[in-house]
Amino acid sequence: MSLKRVGSAAAAAVVLLLGVYAGFLGHRSRHPVSLAPSGPYPVGRAAQEIADRSRTDELAPLGGNPRVLSVWLWYPAASRGSTAAYAPGPWAGLRRFGWGQTTFSRVTTGTYADVPFADGTFPLVVLLPGLGLSAPQYQALAASIASRGYVVAGVTPTYSAGLSVIGGNAVRSSAAGEMLSGPGAARLAAVWAADAQFAARQVGVLLGTHVNLRQVVYAGHEFGGAVALEACRADAACVGAADLDGAPSGKVVSAGLQRPLLMLGSPLSPTGQSLLAASGRSAWAYTIAGARSYDFTDYAAYWLAAPVRAALPLGNPRALAIAGDYLAAFLPVAVQGATWRPPSISGVREADMLSR
């Protein structure tokens, strides 16, 4: 056989293999994924835009406008209704990898759009994403918390998230909104902390007696986790804070947090060690073996093609469920003063701490 024919045959084989692989990806991306929560309450979901007219948005490419935020709400519901779509409208732009990940229309949230609230008044959990991420990318965790009797307000920090949706339009990040070097990091943390505290106040206005603004917990992931700690320190209504894989920063590191504190994720940073040493006795830190940053987001629940999964910071497929279990155990400690009883889960150990 001539070299030309061999080359043609090899090229045809490659094309055939690529076609087969593309077909597999298209088929596999349409397999259903469920994020349905398991707590006793059905979970409603709603979205609001809130404008803080006391602040000019210093992260916006063009100045002079108030700070506007998208806030998603998950809450204990009185009944079920129409299932809430995972990423409606322009939020569909959160899907980055085409056939390399689960099609969003095949993700079942297990939550219900704009259904009535359950009877009662519920504590508030303000949830902050990691830098570049959006609140809708934490639906598994948020719904899990809400199904146990909490209102969860997921804040997407405009111009820091890779995608937010304001006024029905997609809004991308800005250079100022991604600044994590030098003084820009402290400035960005201050903006996010103000976002979190403003969202807590506005949720109280929006929901009235459905939410107890004297029982606020700030929780966050990565940079949002660090900000959650500082937001709690500065808010008299905060009864506790949880940090998922974030390195603490700001005044809270030296001052400590004299309220219940949970840190969960990969090994503690030096600032995490300092924070624990300065905090009260109701502060706990745990390391999840093999956990990486995106394990605490919905990326841990999607199907992802092998090359995509290898390129993302994913390590322990159990970390998302573990985080949900630890938060479920921690929140009653913060809100009700319950005794801390950590879940007994293999692969989770108490983090190394400085002497306290």
Secondary structure, DSSP 8 states (H G I E B T S, - for coil): --HHHHHHHHHHHHHHHHHHHHHHHHHHTTS-EE----SSS-EEEEEEEEEEEEEE-TTSSS-SSEEEEEEEEEEEBSS--SB--SS-GGGGGG--SGGGB--GGGEE---EET--B-SS-EEEEEEE--TT--GGGGHHHHHHHHTTT-EEEEEE-TTTSS-EEETTEEE---TGGG--STHHHHHHHHHHHHHHHHHHHHHHHHHGGGEEEEEEEEEEETHHHHHHHHHHHH-TTEEEEEEES----SHHHHH---S-EEEEESS--HHHHHHHHHS-SSEEEEEETT--GGGGSGGGTS-B-HHHHHHSS---TTHHHHHHHHHHHHHHHHHH---------TTEEE------
